[in-house]
Amino acid sequence: MQCGHHRLDKKQTGDADQMWHELTSDQQLLRDTTARYLADRVPLDRQRKQADHPAGFEPDYWTSGAELGWIMPLVSEDMGGGSVSGRDIVDLSLIAYEFGRHSAPGPLVDCNVVASALSDSGDEGHAEALEAIMMGQAIAANCLGWAPWQQPGEATISIARQGDDLVINGSVRPVESAAQAGYFLVTGTSDGGVTQALVPASTAGITIKALKAIDVSRKFGAVSFDNVRVPASALVGDFGGAGEAVALQVRRAAVVLCAESVGAMESAFEMTVDWAFDRYTFGRALASYQALKHRFADMKSWLEASHAICDAAADSLADGLERAAETVSSAKAYIGENGVELAQDCVQIHGGIGVTYEHDLHFFLRRVTLNRLLYGTPGDHRRWLAAMQIEKELAA
């Protein structure tokens, strides 16, 4: 298909093996193994049939996936984890990319965020919970009652000291796999700053209400805490001193979500290019029309840029670069906007069949739309970027 002075061939537009990272053999094996496992265990036709499943997946699917190392990359080797290349968030982004390409179910983001928080705290008191999460024997959900772009008064969770206990009040929504979680990592504001606590889901005073999710394969709930009392040993990090840790957790989550979205964008684009070459109107393939050529060129540029900025965000975070914070938020904002735009265009190009439940395209539209909202919308991350820039200028 001719597109200006450039040729866009069918086989060139959606290359599942294209990654901006130069992968080691171990990284390639991790990615390929994950792809084969997801294709075998959760193909889209099976997910469609399991749309009403309470969890969205069978327990053995998650435990077997955990055995492949899904929840280990952000956990230190001293705590039983480790990554195949030593570049933790990069390795995790490879897994997330395949999750996006297959629109796979499961709380990949939250389990890794919670595991990383427990590992970074170095508290041996959480070792049993951490091991259960890494092995897929327990699901961990993140109740983010305060985010770094918010002012203290915007927090939805408060955590107070009362004697030797912590008392938690407030609510968070949406929380992925809330009804299936064995542990909640609760983030809220306290006197003096931000506090995190690991709370067993069976603790008295916790109420979970199911929510209807955009994504067919993922389940969410609203979690409320009514004078929930836990011992001080539930603390993750220091009381009132978790602000920087939470910021790092959000950035890690943002990279994983970006990688997922890029994978979903890739699948949607590939599917649409195939459709445009195979679908004929008035004796011509849809792909031969100039207006569609221009649109495909735009979509391809968004996809390539999304690959690049996602990998740049993962690299900068893995290397601890000074620009990591800005790069991650820029990636989350860019992919959040353009991922949805690309997926919507794919639906439009498919025509009527693109809006049917029986067609696979909606899985990927749902995934990028939901990922746009989790751990900060594009607007939230731009707000955070602005605050970081102001802070730099004031410090100069």
C-alpha positions in Angstrom: 0.0 0.0 0.0 1.5 3.3 -1.0 1.5 6.0 1.6 3.0 9.2 0.4 6.6 8.3 -0.6 6.7 5.4 1.8 5.4 1.9 1.2 3.3 0.2 3.9 3.2 -3.5 3.4 0.8 -5.7 5.2 3.5 -7.7 6.9 5.3 -4.6 8.1 2.5 -2.8 9.8 2.0 -5.0 12.8 5.2 -6.9 13.9 4.6 -8.8 17.1 8.4 -9.3 17.5 9.3 -5.6 17.2 10.6 -4.1 20.5 12.8 -1.2 21.0 14.8 -2.9 23.7 17.6 -5.2 22.6 16.6 -8.3 24.4 18.9 -10.9 26.0 18.3 -14.5 25.3 16.8 -14.8 28.8 14.5 -11.9 28.3 13.3 -13.3 24.9 12.6 -16.6 26.6 10.6 -14.9 29.4 8.6 -13.0 26.8 8.0 -16.0 24.5 7.1 -18.3 27.4 4.6 -15.8 28.7 3.1 -15.4 25.2 2.7 -19.1 24.7 1.2 -19.6 28.2 -1.4 -16.8 27.7 -2.3 -18.0 24.2 -2.9 -21.4 25.6 -4.7 -20.6 28.8 -6.7 -17.4 28.1 -7.5 -17.1 24.4 -10.1 -14.4 23.7 -12.9 -16.9 22.9 -12.4 -18.4 26.4 -12.4 -15.0 28.0 -15.6 -14.1 26.3 -17.2 -17.2 27.8 -15.8 -16.4 31.3 -17.0 -12.8 31.3 -19.3 -13.5 34.3 -16.6 -15.4 36.2 -16.2 -13.8 39.7 -12.5 -13.4 39.3 -12.1 -13.4 35.5 -9.8 -16.3 35.7 -9.3 -19.7 37.3 -7.0 -19.9 40.4 -4.6 -22.3 38.8 -4.1 -19.9 35.9 -2.7 -17.3 38.2 -0.5 -19.7 40.4 1.0 -21.3 37.3 1.7 -17.9 35.8 3.4 -16.9 39.0 5.6 -19.9 38.7 6.9 -18.4 35.4 8.2 -15.4 37.4 5.5 -12.9 36.9 5.6 -11.4 40.4 9.4 -11.6 41.0 11.1 -8.9 38.9 10.6 -6.0 41.4 11.5 -8.2 44.5 15.1 -8.3 45.7 17.0 -11.5 45.6 17.4 -11.3 49.3 13.6 -11.5 49.6 13.3 -14.4 47.2 12.8 -12.5 43.9 14.9 -11.4 41.1 14.7 -10.6 37.4 16.2 -12.5 34.4 18.4 -9.6 33.3 18.9 -7.6 36.4 16.8 -4.8 34.9 13.7 -5.3 37.0 11.1 -3.0 35.5 12.3 -3.7 32.0 11.7 -7.4 32.5 8.3 -6.8 34.0 7.4 -4.6 31.0 8.0 -7.5 28.7 5.5 -9.6 30.6 3.0 -6.7 30.6 3.4 -6.2 26.8 2.2 -9.8 26.3 -0.6 -9.3 28.7 -1.7 -6.4 26.5 -1.3 -8.3 23.3 -3.5 -11.1 24.6 -5.8 -8.9 26.7 -5.0 -11.3 29.5 -6.8 -11.3 32.9 -5.1 -11.0 36.3 -3.9 -8.3 38.7 -0.4 -8.2 37.3 0.1 -4.5 38.1 -1.2 -4.5 41.7 0.5 -7.8 42.7 3.9 -6.5 41.5 3.4 -3.0 43.1 2.5 -4.6 46.5 5.3 -7.1 46.2 7.8 -4.3 45.4 6.6 -2.2 48.4 7.0 -5.1 50.8 10.5 -5.9 49.4 11.6 -2.3 49.5 10.5 -2.0 53.1 12.8 -4.9 54.1 10.5 -5.8 56.9 10.8 -9.5 57.7 7.4 -9.4 59.3 5.9 -9.2 55.9 8.0 -12.1 54.5 5.2 -14.7 54.7 2.7 -12.5 52.8 5.3 -11.5 50.2 6.1 -15.2 49.5 2.4 -16.0 49.1 2.0 -13.1 46.7 5.1 -14.1 44.6 4.0 -17.7 44.4 0.5 -16.7 43.3 -1.1 -18.3 46.4 -2.5 -14.9 47.5 -3.6 -11.9 45.5 -2.7 -8.5 46.7 -4.7 -5.4 45.8 -3.5 -1.8 46.0 -5.8 0.7 47.8 -4.3 3.9 46.8 -6.1 6.4 49.0 -3.6 9.2 48.2 -1.6 9.8 45.0 1.5 12.0 44.5 -0.4 14.6 42.3 -3.0 15.1 45.0 -3.0 17.6 47.8 -3.3 16.1 51.4 -7.0 17.3 51.6 -7.8 15.2 48.5 -6.9 11.9 50.1 -9.7 9.4 50.5 -8.0 7.3 53.3 -6.7 8.3 56.7 -4.4 6.3 58.8 -4.0 7.3 62.5 -2.1 5.9 65.5 -4.1 4.8 68.5 -1.8 3.3 71.1 0.0 0.4 69.6 -2.5 0.1 66.7 -3.3 1.8 63.4 -6.8 2.8 62.7 -7.9 3.1 59.0 -10.9 5.0 57.7 -12.1 5.9 54.2 -12.7 4.3 50.9 -11.0 3.6 47.5 -12.3 2.8 44.1 -11.6 1.1 41.8 -9.5 -1.6 43.3 -8.6 -4.5 41.0 -9.5 -8.1 42.2 -10.7 -6.6 45.5 -13.1 -9.5 46.1 -10.3 -12.1 45.5 -7.6 -10.3 47.5 -5.9 -11.8 50.5 -4.1 -8.6 51.3 -4.6 -4.9 50.8 -1.8 -2.4 50.6 -3.5 0.7 52.0 -2.1 4.2 51.4 -3.5 7.1 53.3 -2.5 10.4 54.9 -1.5 10.7 58.6 -0.2 13.4 60.9 3.1 14.3 59.4 2.8 12.6 56.0 1.8 9.6 54.0 1.5 6.1 55.5 1.2 2.6 54.1 0.0 -0.6 55.8 -0.5 -4.2 54.7 -4.0 -5.2 55.8 -5.4 -8.8 55.6 -8.6 -8.8 53.7 -10.3 -10.7 56.5 -9.8 -7.8 59.0 -13.0 -6.6 60.6 -14.4 -3.3 59.3 -13.6 -3.9 55.6 -16.5 -3.8 53.1 -16.1 -4.6 49.4 -18.7 -3.7 46.8 -18.4 -5.1 43.3 -18.1 -2.5 40.4 -18.9 -3.0 36.8 -15.7 -2.7 34.8 -15.0 -1.5 31.3 -12.6 -4.4 30.7 -14.3 -7.7 30.3 -11.4 -9.8 31.7 -10.7 -7.7 34.8 -12.8 -7.3 38.0 -12.9 -4.3 40.3 -14.5 -3.3 43.6 -14.9 -0.4 45.9 -13.2 -1.0 49.3 -14.3 0.8 52.4 -12.5 0.9 55.8 -14.6 1.7 58.8 -12.4 2.0 61.9 -10.3 -0.9 60.7 -7.8 -1.6 63.4 -4.5 -3.4 62.8 -1.3 -3.7 64.8 1.6 -1.3 64.2 3.5 -4.3 62.7 1.2 -3.8 59.6 3.2 -0.7 58.7 5.0 -0.8 55.4 7.9 1.6 55.8 7.8 4.4 58.4 4.6 6.0 59.7 4.1 9.3 57.9 7.2 8.7 55.7 5.9 6.8 52.7 5.6 9.6 50.2 8.6 8.9 48.1 7.9 5.1 48.2 4.4 5.7 47.0 5.7 7.9 44.1 8.1 5.1 43.0 5.3 2.5 43.2 3.0 4.7 41.0 5.8 5.1 38.5 6.4 1.4 38.3 2.7 0.8 37.9 2.6 3.4 35.2 5.3 1.7 33.2 3.6 -1.7 33.5 0.3 -0.1 32.3 2.0 1.6 29.4 3.6 -1.7 28.3 0.2 -3.4 28.5 -1.4 -0.7 26.5 1.3 -0.8 23.8 0.7 -4.5 23.5 -3.0 -4.0 23.1 -2.4 -1.2 20.6 -0.2 -3.5 18.6 -2.8 -6.2 18.4 -5.6 -3.8 17.5 -3.5 -2.2 14.8 -2.4 -5.5 13.3 -6.0 -6.8 13.3 -7.2 -3.7 11.5 -4.5 -3.7 8.9 -5.3 -7.4 8.1 -9.0 -6.4 7.8 -8.2 -3.5 5.5 -6.2 -5.6 3.1 -8.7 -8.5 3.1 -12.0 -6.4 2.9 -13.0 -5.3 -0.6 -15.5 -2.6 -1.6 -16.3 -1.8 -5.2 -13.6 -4.2 -6.3 -10.8 -2.6 -4.2 -9.3 -3.4 -0.9 -10.0 -0.9 1.8 -6.3 -0.5 2.3 -6.0 1.1 -1.2 -8.1 4.2 -0.4 -6.0 7.3 0.2 -8.0 8.5 3.2 -7.3 5.2 5.0 -3.6 5.3 4.0 -3.3 8.6 5.8 -5.1 7.4 8.8 -2.9 4.3 9.0 0.2 6.5 8.8 -1.0 8.5 11.8 -1.8 5.3 13.7 1.5 3.8 12.9 3.3 6.9 14.1 1.4 6.8 17.4 2.2 3.1 17.8 6.0 3.6 17.1 6.2 6.6 19.4 4.3 4.7 22.1 6.8 1.8 21.8 9.7 4.3 22.1 8.5 6.3 25.0 7.4 3.3 27.0 10.8 1.6 26.6 12.5 4.9 27.5 10.4 5.1 30.7 11.3 1.6 31.7 15.0 2.2 30.9 15.2 5.4 32.8 13.4 3.9 35.9 15.6 0.8 35.8 18.8 2.9 35.6 17.6 5.3 38.3 18.1 8.3 36.0 17.2 11.8 37.1 14.8 12.2 34.3 12.9 9.0 35.1 10.0 10.8 36.9 9.4 13.1 33.9 9.8 10.3 31.4 7.4 8.0 33.1 4.6 10.6 33.5 5.2 11.7 29.9 4.7 8.1 28.7 1.6 7.6 30.8 0.1 10.8 29.4 1.1 10.2 25.8 0.0 6.6 25.6 -3.2 7.3 27.6 -4.3 9.8 24.9 -3.0 8.1 21.7 -3.7 4.5 22.7 -7.4 5.2 23.0 -7.4 7.3 19.8 -5.7 4.4 17.9 -8.1 1.8 19.2 -11.1 4.0 18.4 -9.9 4.4 14.9 -9.5 0.7 14.6 -13.1 0.2 15.5 -14.2 2.9 13.0 -12.3 1.3 10.2 -13.9 -2.1 10.9 -17.3 -0.5 10.5 -20.4 -2.2 12.0 -18.6 -5.5 12.9 -16.1 -3.5 15.0 -18.8 -2.6 17.6 -20.1 -6.2 18.0 -19.3 -8.2 21.1 -18.5 -11.2 19.0 -15.5 -9.5 17.4 -12.2 -9.5 19.3 -11.4 -5.8 18.7 -13.3 -4.5 21.7 -11.0 -6.4 24.1 -8.1 -4.2 23.2 -10.2 -1.0 23.1 -11.4 -1.8 26.6 -7.9 -2.5 27.8 -6.3 0.7 26.7 -9.3 2.7 27.8 -9.1 1.3 31.3 -5.3 1.5 31.6 -5.7 5.2 30.7 -7.6 5.8 33.9 -5.6 3.6 36.4 -2.7 5.1 38.4 -3.4 8.5 37.1 -5.1 9.8 34.0 -3.1 11.8 31.4 -4.4 15.0 33.1 -3.1 13.7 36.5 0.3 13.0 35.2 0.5 16.3 33.4 -0.4 17.9 36.7 2.3 15.9 38.4 4.8 17.0 35.7 3.9 20.6 36.3 4.4 20.3 40.0 7.8 18.7 39.5 8.9 21.5 37.2 7.8 24.1 39.6 9.7 22.4 42.4 12.8 22.3 40.2 12.5 26.0 39.4 12.0 26.9 43.1 15.1 24.8 44.1 17.3 26.4 41.4 
